[in-house]
């Protein structure tokens, strides 16, 4: 039977997104905006504001956003043919109405009681004040002075309790610091949920987001990432096609340095936006200060994943938290760009729809189970909307999010995964014994609630290009009988033998 739109993925809970972009400082912001529009039916876009940065201090270029949206307008009807009827792509006219100018000045010079809010700042303030039980994701592709000016306005004009409430609605993901307001925001409002790589000024090769495409330019993880699908030839063949693809410029330094901000929010069953430490296409981050003291309690900064690279060797870096997914997210990009071309629904590829234990949602499946026990997971109801495509199942443990320290292989208990049918759609999973997942790391005391273990199901179809969907299973290990402890001590002196 032919493909049907009502068999495609739906997105009942769309993240609210507000983008700040120093578009025109180099080509990468335009590249990221083109890709973002291919996912626009997954989001509720609430602002597209052209801003400044250290690279473009005295002007903003909203006209470049309008040019890309003009191209989007030519293909949105084609894109809708590949969207579930409940989740159409937003009209170009609506998106154009969201394009505003930020302050045409650098950094903190826009952040003062004597400086009026820019039109982009006023729109951001309005969106923060919009009654909603969903947070507002502010994705910062350039400087953050539009956000900083709004935060100052809130502090000046609202009561302390109202200001705290408004700030609690914010979720910020910035591509490092690109002006002097980022540090000001984090120091003055440390409770704001704020994802940002922190490093020396302009040392972007140290940042997590550079894992999107930067290994050649910055020289990290040599031999690990596969560069094939970020090459100019690949981009020319698969991305720079059709009216929207023609708006994707050739990269200057690295392609799409800003894209991780929204890859982080992609609804594919892998990422959980409120949990940066879990990892996603947009990378993995952990709290800078987990003490709860508030010194930087809302700030999430870089952490590392250990990944086997193209060369067959293990690589461990913060950039690996992104490049490990590159093959999948670039295939996804190429498939969506094909959707912009005029053709029948059945001629292009669409994502598998995963069901685990009868649950077809995108949220993680949460299970609580005793250490040493066995659980069974059944994904046999998973299907592909394209009848001609076969699907392949891959189950694996994502160990890095379970660790509290660097040595994941020493700390995290191992799940043993055993397929129960030839397709591997049904598996039996044996949990580690209590001494491997339900004891304190140093004292070795047994605990009743141990490690939260992450099991990932990847389902990839046989289409061209192949597309991958995910489902995360969170397994909370328990140890009700408090067994398996020992071998540690409250103080290191207690482990030392008496010497005469």
QUIGIKA-V655795 format. One record per residue. N is the residue number from 1. RES is the residue in one small letter. SS is DSSP state (H for helix, E for strand, C for the rest). PHI is phi in radians with two decimals (999 if undefined). D_LAST is the distance of its C-alpha to the last C-alpha in whole Angstrom. Layout:
{{N:RES:SS:PHI:D_LAST} {N:RES:SS:PHI:D_LAST}}
This chain:
{{1:x:C:999:84} {2:x:C:-1.26:84} {3:x:C:-1.12:81} {4:x:C:-2.30:82} {5:x:H:-1.06:80} {6:x:H:-1.32:79} {7:x:H:-1.70:77} {8:x:C:-1.45:75} {9:x:C:-1.13:72} {10:x:C:-1.93:72} {11:x:C:-2.32:70} {12:x:C:-1.24:71} {13:x:C:-2.17:68} {14:x:C:-1.66:69} {15:x:E:-1.08:66} {16:x:E:-1.42:68} {17:x:E:-2.23:68} {18:x:E:-2.29:69} {19:x:E:-1.85:69} {20:x:E:-1.96:69} {21:x:E:-2.37:69} {22:x:C:-1.53:70} {23:x:C:-0.97:73} {24:x:C:1.65:74} {25:x:C:-1.22:72} {26:x:C:-2.82:71} {27:x:C:-1.24:72} {28:x:H:-1.20:69} {29:x:H:-1.14:70} {30:x:H:-1.11:73} {31:x:H:-1.05:72} {32:x:H:-1.13:69} {33:x:H:-1.14:72} {34:x:H:-1.02:74} {35:x:H:-1.15:71} {36:x:H:-0.94:71} {37:x:H:-1.12:74} {38:x:H:-1.23:74} {39:x:C:-1.96:71} {40:x:H:-1.11:73} {41:x:H:-1.39:74} {42:x:H:-1.55:70} {43:x:E:-2.10:70} {44:x:E:-1.85:72} {45:x:E:-1.30:73} {46:x:E:-2.10:73} {47:x:E:-3.05:73} {48:x:E:-2.31:74} {49:x:E:-1.94:73} {50:x:E:-1.44:74} {51:x:C:-2.25:71} {52:x:C:-1.68:70} {53:x:E:-2.85:67} {54:x:C:-1.11:66} {55:x:C:-1.60:68} {56:x:E:-2.69:71} {57:x:C:-1.57:71} {58:x:C:-2.22:75} {59:x:C:-2.59:76} {60:x:C:-2.29:76} {61:x:C:-2.29:78} {62:x:H:-1.12:79} {63:x:H:-1.07:81} {64:x:H:-1.23:79} {65:x:H:-1.11:78} {66:x:H:-1.11:82} {67:x:H:-1.08:82} {68:x:H:-1.19:80} {69:x:H:-1.20:81} {70:x:H:-1.08:84} {71:x:H:-1.21:83} {72:x:H:-1.04:81} {73:x:H:-1.04:85} {74:x:H:-1.33:86} {75:x:H:-2.12:84} {76:x:H:-1.07:83} {77:x:H:-1.16:85} {78:x:H:-1.13:84} {79:x:H:-1.06:80} {80:x:H:-1.08:81} {81:x:C:-1.17:83} {82:x:C:-1.99:79} {83:x:C:-2.03:78} {84:x:C:-1.04:78} {85:x:C:-0.96:81} {86:x:C:-1.38:78} {87:x:C:-2.31:77} {88:x:C:-1.22:79} {89:x:C:-1.29:79} {90:x:C:-1.18:79} {91:x:C:-1.17:83} {92:x:H:-1.05:83} {93:x:H:-1.05:85} {94:x:H:-1.12:82} {95:x:H:-1.11:79} {96:x:H:-1.09:82} {97:x:H:-1.20:82} {98:x:C:-1.60:78} {99:x:E:-1.38:78} {100:x:E:-2.39:78} {101:x:E:-1.71:77} {102:x:C:-1.47:74} {103:x:C:-1.08:74} {104:x:C:-1.61:75} {105:x:C:-2.70:73} {106:x:C:-1.52:69} {107:x:H:0.83:66} {108:x:H:-1.17:66} {109:x:H:-1.15:69} {110:x:H:-1.68:70} {111:x:C:-1.98:68} {112:x:C:-2.82:70} {113:x:C:-1.10:72} {114:x:C:-1.54:74} {115:x:C:-1.92:75} {116:x:C:-1.18:76} {117:x:C:-1.08:75} {118:x:C:-1.20:76} {119:x:H:-1.11:78} {120:x:H:-1.19:75} {121:x:H:-1.13:73} {122:x:H:-1.11:75} {123:x:H:-1.12:75} {124:x:H:-1.10:71} {125:x:H:-1.03:71} {126:x:H:-1.05:74} {127:x:H:-1.19:72} {128:x:H:-1.13:69} {129:x:H:-1.43:71} {130:x:C:-1.09:73} {131:x:C:-1.08:72} {132:x:C:-2.86:70} {133:x:C:-1.59:67} {134:x:C:-1.83:66} {135:x:C:-1.21:64} {136:x:E:-1.85:65} {137:x:E:-1.54:64} {138:x:E:-1.76:64} {139:x:E:-1.75:64} {140:x:E:-1.88:64} {141:x:C:-1.67:65} {142:x:C:-2.43:65} {143:x:C:-1.27:65} {144:x:C:-2.01:64} {145:x:H:-1.23:66} {146:x:H:-1.11:69} {147:x:H:-1.12:66} {148:x:H:-1.08:64} {149:x:H:-1.14:68} {150:x:H:-1.22:68} {151:x:H:-1.11:65} {152:x:H:-1.14:66} {153:x:H:-1.09:69} {154:x:H:-1.10:68} {155:x:H:-1.12:65} {156:x:H:-1.29:68} {157:x:H:-1.97:71} {158:x:C:-2.11:69} {159:x:C:-1.16:67} {160:x:H:-1.03:63} {161:x:H:-1.21:63} {162:x:H:-1.13:66} {163:x:H:-1.10:64} {164:x:H:-1.06:61} {165:x:H:-1.10:63} {166:x:H:-1.17:65} {167:x:H:-1.13:61} {168:x:C:-1.19:60} {169:x:C:-1.40:63} {170:x:E:-1.49:62} {171:x:E:-2.30:60} {172:x:E:-2.02:60} {173:x:E:-2.26:59} {174:x:E:-1.95:59} {175:x:C:-1.51:59} {176:x:C:0.97:57} {177:x:C:-1.70:58} {178:x:C:-2.07:62} {179:x:C:-2.73:62} {180:x:C:-1.59:61} {181:x:H:-1.59:61} {182:x:H:-1.08:58} {183:x:H:-1.10:56} {184:x:H:-1.03:58} {185:x:H:-1.07:58} {186:x:H:-1.18:54} {187:x:H:-1.31:53} {188:x:H:-1.43:56} {189:x:C:-2.25:56} {190:x:C:-1.17:53} {191:x:C:-1.46:53} {192:x:C:-1.15:56} {193:x:E:-1.12:55} {194:x:E:-2.52:55} {195:x:E:-1.60:54} {196:x:E:-2.81:54} {197:x:C:-1.21:52} {198:x:C:-2.03:51} {199:x:C:-2.84:50} {200:x:C:-1.05:52} {201:x:C:-0.98:56} {202:x:C:1.22:58} {203:x:C:-1.52:55} {204:x:H:-1.21:56} {205:x:H:-1.17:54} {206:x:H:-1.59:51} {207:x:C:-1.53:53} {208:x:H:-1.02:53} {209:x:H:-1.05:57} {210:x:H:-1.16:57} {211:x:H:-1.16:56} {212:x:H:-1.06:60} {213:x:C:-2.96:61} {214:x:C:-1.77:59} {215:x:H:-1.12:57} {216:x:H:-1.28:60} {217:x:H:-1.16:60} {218:x:H:-1.72:57} {219:x:C:1.39:55} {220:x:C:-1.81:52} {221:x:C:0.85:51} {222:x:C:-0.98:53} {223:x:C:1.55:55} {224:x:C:-1.46:54} {225:x:C:-1.23:57} {226:x:C:-1.53:60} {227:x:C:-1.46:62} {228:x:H:-0.95:65} {229:x:H:-1.59:66} {230:x:H:-2.13:66} {231:x:C:-1.31:68} {232:x:H:-1.12:72} {233:x:H:-1.15:73} {234:x:H:-1.11:72} {235:x:H:-1.10:72} {236:x:H:-1.09:76} {237:x:H:-1.37:77} {238:x:H:-1.87:75} {239:x:C:-1.99:75} {240:x:C:-1.46:78} {241:x:C:-2.25:80} {242:x:H:1.24:83} {243:x:H:-1.05:84} {244:x:H:-1.30:80} {245:x:H:-1.07:79} {246:x:C:-1.19:81} {247:x:C:-1.53:79} {248:x:C:-1.67:76} {249:x:C:-1.32:76} {250:x:C:-1.21:74} {251:x:C:-1.32:71} {252:x:C:-1.77:70} {253:x:C:-1.86:66} {254:x:C:-2.31:65} {255:x:C:-1.32:66} {256:x:C:1.05:66} {257:x:C:-1.06:63} {258:x:C:-1.57:64} {259:x:C:-1.05:64} {260:x:H:-0.96:61} {261:x:H:-1.07:61} {262:x:H:-1.75:64} {263:x:H:-1.00:62} {264:x:C:-1.03:59} {265:x:C:-1.72:62} {266:x:C:-0.99:64} {267:x:C:-1.65:64} {268:x:C:-2.20:64} {269:x:C:1.61:61} {270:x:C:-1.71:58} {271:x:C:-1.48:57} {272:x:C:-2.25:57} {273:x:C:-0.94:58} {274:x:C:-1.32:56} {275:x:C:-2.23:52} {276:x:H:-1.02:52} {277:x:H:-1.26:48} {278:x:H:-1.42:50} {279:x:C:1.54:52} {280:x:C:-2.89:56} {281:x:C:-0.97:58} {282:x:C:-1.56:58} {283:x:C:1.79:54} {284:x:C:-2.28:51} {285:x:E:-2.42:49} {286:x:E:-2.25:47} {287:x:E:-1.06:46} {288:x:C:-1.21:45} {289:x:C:-2.28:43} {290:x:C:-1.67:42} {291:x:C:-1.32:41} {292:x:C:1.45:44} {293:x:C:-1.34:44} {294:x:C:1.59:48} {295:x:C:-1.08:47} {296:x:C:-2.73:48} {297:x:C:-1.18:48} {298:x:C:-1.66:51} {299:x:E:-1.54:51} {300:x:E:-1.94:50} {301:x:E:-2.24:49} {302:x:E:-1.16:48} {303:x:C:-2.47:46} {304:x:C:-2.17:45} {305:x:E:-2.06:46} {306:x:E:-1.81:46} {307:x:E:-2.35:49} {308:x:E:-1.40:50} {309:x:C:-1.58:53} {310:x:C:-1.01:56} {311:x:C:-1.42:54} {312:x:C:1.44:52} {313:x:C:-1.76:49} {314:x:E:-1.40:47} {315:x:E:-2.19:47} {316:x:E:-2.23:45} {317:x:E:-2.85:47} {318:x:C:-1.24:49} {319:x:C:-1.12:52} {320:x:H:-1.12:51} {321:x:H:-1.16:51} {322:x:H:-1.88:55} {323:x:H:-1.14:56} {324:x:C:-1.05:55} {325:x:C:-1.77:58} {326:x:H:-1.03:60} {327:x:H:-1.00:62} {328:x:H:-1.22:63} {329:x:H:-1.32:64} {330:x:H:-1.33:66} {331:x:H:-1.04:68} {332:x:H:-1.07:68} {333:x:H:-1.04:70} {334:x:H:-1.10:72} {335:x:H:-1.10:73} {336:x:H:-1.19:74} {337:x:H:-1.15:76} {338:x:H:-1.10:78} {339:x:H:-1.07:79} {340:x:C:-1.28:81} {341:x:C:-1.52:83} {342:x:C:-1.25:86} {343:x:C:-2.97:86} {344:x:C:-1.27:86} {345:x:H:-0.91:83} {346:x:H:-1.29:83} {347:x:H:-1.56:82} {348:x:C:-2.17:79} {349:x:C:-1.62:75} {350:x:C:-2.42:74} {351:x:C:-1.35:70} {352:x:E:-1.06:69} {353:x:E:-1.91:69} {354:x:C:-1.62:65} {355:x:C:-2.22:65} {356:x:E:-2.16:62} {357:x:C:0.90:62} {358:x:C:1.44:65} {359:x:E:-1.87:64} {360:x:C:-1.78:66} {361:x:C:-1.36:65} {362:x:C:-1.72:63} {363:x:C:-1.23:60} {364:x:C:-1.12:57} {365:x:E:-1.54:57} {366:x:E:-1.83:54} {367:x:E:-2.26:52} {368:x:E:-2.05:49} {369:x:E:-2.59:48} {370:x:E:-1.24:45} {371:x:C:-0.94:42} {372:x:C:1.49:43} {373:x:C:-1.52:46} {374:x:E:-2.21:49} {375:x:E:-2.16:52} {376:x:E:-2.11:56} {377:x:E:-2.16:58} {378:x:E:-2.13:61} {379:x:C:-1.93:63} {380:x:C:-1.21:66} {381:x:C:-1.47:68} {382:x:C:-1.08:68} {383:x:E:-2.48:71} {384:x:E:-1.94:72} {385:x:C:-1.12:75} {386:x:C:-1.67:77} {387:x:C:-1.00:78} {388:x:C:-1.38:78} {389:x:C:-1.54:75} {390:x:C:-1.61:72} {391:x:E:-2.28:68} {392:x:E:-2.07:65} {393:x:E:-1.83:62} {394:x:E:-2.38:58} {395:x:E:-1.89:55} {396:x:E:-2.75:52} {397:x:E:-1.56:49} {398:x:C:-1.72:48} {399:x:C:-1.31:45} {400:x:H:-0.97:44} {401:x:H:-1.15:46} {402:x:H:-1.48:43} {403:x:C:-1.45:40} {404:x:C:-1.79:38} {405:x:C:-2.36:37} {406:x:C:-1.20:38} {407:x:C:-1.47:36} {408:x:H:-0.97:39} {409:x:H:-1.16:38} {410:x:H:-1.48:34} {411:x:H:-1.62:35} {412:x:C:-1.60:39} {413:x:C:-1.15:39} {414:x:C:-1.74:42} {415:x:C:-1.48:45} {416:x:E:-1.82:47} {417:x:E:-1.93:51} {418:x:E:-2.17:53} {419:x:E:-1.10:57} {420:x:C:-1.93:59} {421:x:C:-2.58:63} {422:x:C:-1.04:64} {423:x:C:-1.29:65} {424:x:C:1.14:61} {425:x:C:-1.45:62} {426:x:E:-2.16:60} {427:x:E:-2.35:57} {428:x:E:-1.88:54} {429:x:E:-2.11:51} {430:x:E:-1.66:47} {431:x:C:-1.39:45} {432:x:C:-1.16:41} {433:x:C:-1.18:39} {434:x:H:-0.98:37} {435:x:H:-1.21:34} {436:x:H:-1.82:36} {437:x:H:-2.51:38} {438:x:C:-2.30:37} {439:x:E:-2.34:33} {440:x:C:-1.15:32} {441:x:C:-1.13:31} {442:x:C:-1.68:27} {443:x:C:-1.27:26} {444:x:C:1.13:28} {445:x:C:-1.31:29} {446:x:E:-1.21:33} {447:x:C:-2.20:36} {448:x:C:-1.34:39} {449:x:E:-2.20:41} {450:x:E:-1.82:40} {451:x:E:-1.23:41} {452:x:E:-1.63:45} {453:x:E:-1.72:46} {454:x:E:-1.94:49} {455:x:E:-1.97:51} {456:x:E:-1.96:54} {457:x:E:-1.86:57} {458:x:E:-1.88:60} {459:x:E:-2.11:63} {460:x:E:-2.09:65} {461:x:E:-1.63:69} {462:x:C:-1.73:71} {463:x:C:-1.25:73} {464:x:C:-2.25:74} {465:x:C:-1.28:72} {466:x:C:-1.14:69} {467:x:C:-2.04:68} {468:x:E:-2.10:65} {469:x:E:-2.02:64} {470:x:E:-2.29:61} {471:x:E:-2.53:59} {472:x:E:-1.71:56} {473:x:E:-1.96:54} {474:x:E:-1.69:51} {475:x:E:-1.99:49} {476:x:E:-1.49:46} {477:x:E:-1.39:44} {478:x:E:-2.23:43} {479:x:C:-2.60:40} {480:x:C:-1.11:41} {481:x:C:-1.58:39} {482:x:C:0.91:36} {483:x:C:-1.81:35} {484:x:C:1.63:33} {485:x:C:-1.46:30} {486:x:C:1.98:26} {487:x:C:1.62:23} {488:x:C:-2.22:23} {489:x:C:-2.86:22} {490:x:C:-1.21:23} {491:x:C:-2.33:20} {492:x:H:-1.10:19} {493:x:H:-1.10:15} {494:x:H:-1.20:16} {495:x:H:-1.64:16} {496:x:C:-1.53:12} {497:x:C:-1.32:10} {498:x:C:-1.17:7} {499:x:C:-2.03:4} {500:x:C:-1.61:0}}
